[in-house]
């Protein structure tokens, strides 16, 4: 985990200021492409309470999930939910399949 590359960031804040910039929220694809160009397909974004590990290729994602056992523990997507709901609601009609479950997941999945 400590060997996964990341931008240095600030003490306690990590990369939160960069991650939370309005232009990075609006142009998230370009933001992540910058990290991929700098660090390759696996990198870390440091935030105050936790780190986000980004795996950007299907092959690496498959390896990760296949090695996780029958009942993998998949982290929540609370930050994605909050960003989409509070800052990008005008672009996204919902917060997405990754942030919901149950009847709401089925409703969105059926659109």
Residue, then its C-alpha position, 0 to 999 in steps of 0.5 A: x500500500x505504501x508503495x502505490x504512487x501519489x502526489x505528495x500533498x499537504x500534511x493532514x489534508x493530503x490531496x484534498x484541496x486539489x481533489x476538491x477544486x471546482x474545475x477538477x470536479x467538473x472535468x474529473x476525466x481530465x483530472x484522473x488522466x493527469x494522474x494516469x499520465x504521471x503515475x500509471x494505471x494504479x495510483x493513490x489520492x490522499x484525503x484527510x480521513x482515508x486514501x483512494x486507490x485508483x485502478x484504471x484498467x480492466x485487467x488490473x480491476x479483474x485481478x483485484x476483484x478475483x483475489x478478494x474472495x467470495x465475499x469481497x469488502x468493497x469500499x463505499x462511494x460516499x465521496x462520489x455520492x456527495x460530489x455528484x449530489x452536491x456539485x454535479x447534480x445539474x449533469x447527473x440525474x442520479x448519483x449512480x449505480x455505485x452509490x445506491x442499492x436495493x430498489x433505488x439501484x434497480x430503478x436506476x439500472x432499469x433506465 
